[in-house]
Amino acid sequence: MGNYYVACTLGLEEVLAYELRELGARNVDIRRGACAFSSEPDVAYKACLWLRSGIRVQEELVRGPARDREELYDLTSTVDWSLFIDATGTLAIDGSVRDSWANDTRFPVLVAKDAICDQFRHFDGIRPNVERDRPDLPIKLVLHNDEAILYRELGGEPLHKRGYHEVQHKSPLNESLAAGLIQLSEWDPKSPLVDPMCGSSTFLIEAAWLAMDRAPGLGRAFAFERWKDTDQNAWQSVFDEAEARATAGQDHCPRLAGNDNHEGAIAISKIAIKSAGLRGKIELNFGDTRDYVPPFKPAMVVTNPPYGERLQPDDPSLVDSWQSLGNFLHQQCNGAQAHVLCGAPELTRYLGLRTSRKFPVRNGPIECRWLRYELH
Ligand SMILES: C[S@@+](CC[C@H](N)C(=O)[O-])C[C@H]1O[C@@H](n2cnc3c(N)ncnc32)[C@H](O)[C@@H]1O
């Protein structure tokens, strides 16, 4: 049994806890922007492959007092690092320091790195190299008060990097946030869904994969695949099961449609949809949202209109976008439910609708609300 810690966007903790329990995680404990759980390694492999709202899966290796350099060095040395990689492998340490004797992360990270490299040098004569991009062993050091915790990170690259957004939209939504918001909306995955300001189509792709039972990590690699102690048989059967479920779900995509008035966004969407294996499953339209007539009656609308990361909320272009969305919701969506991500409350009045629920979430540095509207 290992102890694991999974990070998510603030506001999605309950969604993440639900997903983890579905995967068989035990003792799921909700924290701020994260969940902790314990399980056998196969559940951790599943977490990397299947979590839609999680961002990082970390396994705790050791925790203990680290009141100064020596204690941190000794604590790091208690782990047998050769169980995970060879001396010819690569590693990287990411640090986080709070209320500690160290002013910032640089010195404690150096101490931990020295302890690991000295251990390898002692037994093998050589030491692993530090590699920032795609290290074999990504390590996280957390120093809080007088205690340190060392984790190894199973995913390597964060889990929201699914691999389908090779070309980036100017303000894309993080894939894990998009997938978490869809789950927060309680969308019935058999029902038709529209994003009238779809940008690079993150909501639409995540909705399709959810409905089709397609594991979001199926098209990418994970750091744990390269570790010496990974149970390759267990991982292979987790992977095979996900492939079988994706094949079985091929025909389970409901009708999905998106619109945007930015030609570049539609072009990026087409590339992303193809790369996500969803060609022909999402109907795209180029035009202003106020004129958009979806190819079917939507049961659910999910969208992320611009809310002025760089503009003031009274900027005419923002007001126009929100009025345009308001027109669309009034004219095309009778009987549907809508969810709108908003980071500037002043703009919601241009929709001319009353919210039925508000979920606080964080989009990067911006405090947002995921607003629910009943369109009767
Ligand atoms: C914040 S981005 C959406 C990002 C998207 N969720 C993604 O994952 O890439 C807002 C999008 O709304 C579009 N937009 C703004 N006003 C619009 C309008 N009046 N009609 C159609 N699209 C509009 C922009 O072109 C932009 O792509």
PDBQT file of the ligand as one rigid body, heavy atoms in Angstrom, charges set to zero:
ROOT
HETATM    1  C1  LIG A 401     -11.781  32.124 -23.371  1.00  0.00    +0.000 C 
HETATM    2  S1  LIG A 401     -11.923  31.637 -25.009  1.00  0.00    +0.000 S 
HETATM    3  C2  LIG A 401     -12.606  30.022 -24.939  1.00  0.00    +0.000 C 
HETATM    4  C3  LIG A 401     -11.532  29.016 -24.769  1.00  0.00    +0.000 C 
HETATM    5  C4  LIG A 401     -12.022  27.628 -24.951  1.00  0.00    +0.000 C 
HETATM    6  N1  LIG A 401     -12.845  27.159 -23.842  1.00  0.00    +0.000 N 
HETATM    7  C5  LIG A 401     -10.846  26.674 -25.185  1.00  0.00    +0.000 C 
HETATM    8  O1  LIG A 401     -10.771  25.659 -24.515  1.00  0.00    +0.000 OA
HETATM    9  O2  LIG A 401      -9.995  26.946 -26.017  1.00  0.00    +0.000 OA
HETATM   10  C6  LIG A 401     -13.338  32.566 -25.535  1.00  0.00    +0.000 C 
HETATM   11  C7  LIG A 401     -13.721  32.324 -26.989  1.00  0.00    +0.000 C 
HETATM   12  O3  LIG A 401     -14.923  33.047 -27.255  1.00  0.00    +0.000 OA
HETATM   13  C8  LIG A 401     -14.872  33.463 -28.605  1.00  0.00    +0.000 C 
HETATM   14  N2  LIG A 401     -15.842  34.570 -28.772  1.00  0.00    +0.000 N 
HETATM   15  C9  LIG A 401     -15.878  35.732 -28.101  1.00  0.00    +0.000 A 
HETATM   16  N3  LIG A 401     -16.940  36.477 -28.519  1.00  0.00    +0.000 NA
HETATM   17  C10 LIG A 401     -17.595  35.736 -29.438  1.00  0.00    +0.000 A 
HETATM   18  C11 LIG A 401     -18.758  35.949 -30.216  1.00  0.00    +0.000 A 
HETATM   19  N4  LIG A 401     -19.463  37.064 -30.110  1.00  0.00    +0.000 N 
HETATM   20  N5  LIG A 401     -19.157  34.978 -31.055  1.00  0.00    +0.000 NA
HETATM   21  C12 LIG A 401     -18.431  33.821 -31.166  1.00  0.00    +0.000 A 
HETATM   22  N6  LIG A 401     -17.319  33.567 -30.454  1.00  0.00    +0.000 NA
HETATM   23  C13 LIG A 401     -16.895  34.508 -29.604  1.00  0.00    +0.000 A 
HETATM   24  C14 LIG A 401     -13.413  33.862 -28.792  1.00  0.00    +0.000 C 
HETATM   25  O4  LIG A 401     -13.051  33.858 -30.159  1.00  0.00    +0.000 OA
HETATM   26  C15 LIG A 401     -12.679  32.812 -27.976  1.00  0.00    +0.000 C 
HETATM   27  O5  LIG A 401     -12.269  31.732 -28.784  1.00  0.00    +0.000 OA
ENDROOT
TORSDOF 0
